[in-house]
């Protein structure tokens, strides 16, 4: 019996596979999205190299496009005892149609497959990657620079207390720089960006 992991070649998927290989004795079916046989082979090789000896004899990599009704045609539901659903489009600029087709409808397709697994014990969904609202909030773990100042100041709970300077400040969610000084907002309080993007295409994210 085995564990089916979708999005197994993604950031979280790969780490879930590695952790479960270390802590369980199960076999794994790793579902990855591939446009053709060549891409599937390339992804299989990368996963084999990354997982190393721990995955030998325990891992099977299959192609699965969750936008298709036959996405899991190569997976035997009788052998699946657990599912970890880590496949999703996670970019901030994803359009509504794509998000619906992949993240929503794809999850529905996987749930339908799960109903066909007679020995399924667990279905784990890696859900919200991020949440955002239109109301500024304090950020307990960060501080902002006051324009023209070389020192950081903090507001309640360690959050920002003043206007954020353009220089040295980045959006906490995507790493882009503000085009002008911003008023107090938790998403503009990181001077250590997680990315090096110079601009952001998602208005709701950081404008």
N, C-alpha and C positions, 0 to 999 in steps of 0.2 A: 504494500500500500504506500501511497505517497502524498506529498504536499504539492499542490499546484500554486505557482507564484506567477502572477501576471506582471508585466513591466519589469521582468527580472534583470534586464540589462540597464535599468535606470539607476539614479543615485541612491534611492532608498531600497529599490528592489535588490540590487547587488549586495547591499549591507544586510538585508534580511536573509538572503540566501546564505551568506557567510556565517551569520550568527546561528542560524538553524542547523547548518551542517555541523557546527561545533557542539551544539547542545542536544541534538536528537540523533537517532539512528535511522531516520526515515530516508526514503528515496524521494527525489524531486523531479517535477516536470516544470521546466522554466519556459514560460510563454513570452515570446518577444515579437515585436512587430517588424516584419521584413517585406520589402517590396517584391523580392524575387529570391531564387535559390542562392544566388551569389551573396546577397546581403545576409541571408540567414546563416550561411556557412561562415561568413566573416564574424558575425555576432557570436556564433557558437565557439569559434576559435578564441575570441577575446574572453569569453566567460570561462572556458576551459583553462586558459592561461592564468586568469585572475584567481580562480578557485583552487587551482593546483591539485595536489594529491587528495585533498579532502573531498573533492567532487568526483573522483574517478570511480566509475561503477555505480554511482548514486544519482547522477544528474542526466536528465534527458532534455535537450533544448528543442522546442517546437515553434513554428511560426504561428502567430495568432493576431489577426487584425480584428479587434473588437467592434469595428464598425460594420462587420459582415455577420450575417446570421449563422454562417458555418465556421465562425472563428475558431472554435475548439473541436473541429471535426477529427483532428489527429490525437485527441486526448480521450482515453477510455474512462468514463465516469465511474466505472466499477472499481477503479484502482485509486480513486481520490478520496482521502480521508480528511483533508484540510485544504482551505484555499486562502491565500493571501493576495488581495487585490491591490496592486501597486501601480497599475497602468493608468496614466492620465496625461492630458495636456496641461502643463503647469505654467506656461509663460504668461506674463501679466497682460500681454497684448492679444490674447486669444479672442477670436470673435465668438459671438453667441452661438452661431450655427455649429462651429467646430466643437465648442464646449459641450453643446447638447449631444452631438453625434458621438463623441468619444467618451466624455466623462459621465454623462447621464445614461444615454442609450447603451453604451458599452457595459456599464455596470448592470443594467437590466438584463442584458444578454448573459452576463456571467451568473447572475442570480438564477436565471432559467436553467443554465447548465448545472448549477449547484443542486437544484431540485431533482436532477437525474442521477445524483451520486448517492447510492443507497447506504454507503457507510460514512458519509460526511459527518464529522464531529464539530467542525469549527469553520466559520467564514469570517475572515478578518479583512476589514476595509480600511485602507489608509486614506482617510477622507481629506478634510480641509488642509491644504498646504499653507494657506494664509487667510486672514480675514481683514477687512478694512471697512471703516465707516467714515461718514462725513464730518464727524465731530472730533476736534483736536483733543488729545488726552496727554497726561503726564507720562513720562517714560522713566521708571525707577532706576534703570541701569545706565543711563546716559546723561551727558551734559552738553550744553551748547556754548559756543563762543559768542561773546558780545562783539558787534562790529567795532573794529579798531582796537580790540583788546586781545592780549595774548593769554589771558586766563579764562578758565571756564567757570560758568556760573550755573547753579542748579536751582530749580524751583521746588515745589512740594514733592516729596517722595523721590527726590533726586532728578526730577524731570526738568525740562527747559524752562527758564524764567524770563528770557528776553528774546529779542529778534535774533535770528540766526544769520550770521554773515555768509555771503556768497563764497568767500575763500575758505577752503578747508572743510566745508560742510557738504554732506551727501544725504540723499534719501535713504532711510533705513531699510526700505523694502526692495529697492532695485539698484541702489548705489549711484544713481545719477546726481549730478550737481544742480542746485537751483539756479535759475537764470538771473535771479535778483534776490536780495535779502528777504527772508520769510519771517512772518510773525510766529509766535509760539505755537509749535505743533510737534508732537512726539515723533512723527515720521521724518522731521528735519533735525534730528539731534545726534546724528552719528558722524564722527570725524574719522571713523575707521570703516571704510566701505567694504562690503562683501564682494563687490564687483568693481570693474573699472569702466563701466558704461559711461559715456559722456552725455547721453541724453536719454529721455524716457518718452516712449510713445503712448503711454497710458495716462490720460488726463486725470482719471480718478485716483491714480496711484500717488502722485506727488505734486500736483498743481494746486 
